Amino acid sequence: MATETNLVGYKIAFGKNLRKLREERIRTLSGVDRKTRFDSSNYHKYEIGIGNPTLETIIRIASALEIHPKELLNFEFELNIDELHK
């Protein structure tokens, strides 16, 4: 099972990538409201690394950004494999 440190780091890295992609395509958080049909404050949680989006949410965000969902997960992240097995 992933350690809390790995999970927090991953969510932060995901959020940075999400923000970069969103700024390239939608620009504003209010634009997210219109395209995803969920509150920008909830979406903002994903961008700052405190939200934990479901697969359904990832697909909805990718659709709104007009990208493949795998682009949301395409970022560098250092994973400590040894920590996963403790």
C-alpha positions as CSV (number, residue, x, y, z in Angstrom):
1,M,0.0,0.0,0.0
2,A,1.2,3.5,-0.8
3,T,2.6,5.4,2.1
4,E,1.0,8.7,3.1
5,T,4.2,10.6,2.0
6,N,4.1,9.0,-1.5
7,L,0.4,9.7,-1.8
8,V,0.7,13.4,-0.8
9,G,3.6,13.9,-3.1
10,Y,1.7,12.2,-6.0
11,K,-1.4,14.3,-5.5
12,I,0.8,17.5,-5.5
13,A,2.5,16.5,-8.7
14,F,-0.8,15.6,-10.3
15,G,-2.2,19.0,-9.2
16,K,0.7,20.9,-10.8
17,N,0.3,19.0,-14.0
18,L,-3.5,19.6,-14.0
19,R,-3.1,23.3,-13.4
20,K,-0.6,23.5,-16.3
21,L,-2.9,21.7,-18.7
22,R,-5.9,23.8,-17.5
23,E,-4.1,27.1,-17.9
24,E,-3.1,26.1,-21.5
25,R,-6.7,25.3,-22.4
26,I,-9.3,27.0,-20.2
27,R,-7.3,29.7,-18.5
28,T,-9.6,30.5,-15.6
29,L,-11.2,28.4,-12.8
30,S,-14.6,29.9,-13.7
31,G,-14.2,28.3,-17.2
32,V,-13.8,25.0,-15.4
33,D,-17.3,25.5,-13.9
34,R,-18.8,25.8,-17.3
35,K,-17.0,22.9,-18.9
36,T,-17.0,20.3,-16.2
37,R,-20.3,21.1,-14.3
38,F,-18.7,20.9,-10.9
39,D,-17.8,23.6,-8.6
40,S,-14.4,25.4,-9.2
41,S,-13.6,25.3,-5.5
42,N,-13.8,21.5,-5.6
43,Y,-11.7,21.4,-8.8
44,H,-9.2,23.8,-7.1
45,K,-8.6,21.1,-4.5
46,Y,-7.2,18.8,-7.2
47,E,-4.9,21.6,-8.5
48,I,-3.4,22.3,-5.0
49,G,-3.0,18.6,-4.2
50,I,-5.5,18.1,-1.5
51,G,-8.2,16.4,-3.6
52,N,-8.2,12.8,-4.6
53,P,-10.1,12.5,-7.9
54,T,-11.9,9.4,-8.9
55,L,-11.5,7.8,-12.4
56,E,-14.8,9.3,-13.3
57,T,-13.6,12.8,-12.3
58,I,-10.4,12.3,-14.2
59,I,-12.3,11.4,-17.3
60,R,-14.7,14.4,-16.9
61,I,-11.7,16.8,-16.5
62,A,-9.9,15.3,-19.5
63,S,-13.1,15.7,-21.6
64,A,-13.5,19.3,-20.5
65,L,-9.8,20.0,-21.4
66,E,-10.3,18.1,-24.7
67,I,-7.3,15.8,-23.9
68,H,-6.8,12.1,-23.4
69,P,-7.1,11.1,-19.6
70,K,-3.5,9.7,-19.8
71,E,-2.2,13.3,-20.3
72,L,-3.4,14.1,-16.8
73,L,-1.2,11.4,-15.4
74,N,1.8,12.2,-17.6
75,F,4.2,13.9,-15.2
76,E,7.4,13.1,-13.3
77,F,7.1,11.7,-9.9
78,E,9.7,10.1,-7.7
79,L,8.3,7.0,-6.1
80,N,10.1,5.3,-3.3
81,I,9.4,1.7,-4.1
82,D,11.0,0.4,-0.8
83,E,8.4,2.5,1.1
84,L,5.6,0.8,-0.7
85,H,6.5,-2.6,0.8
86,K,6.7,-1.6,4.4
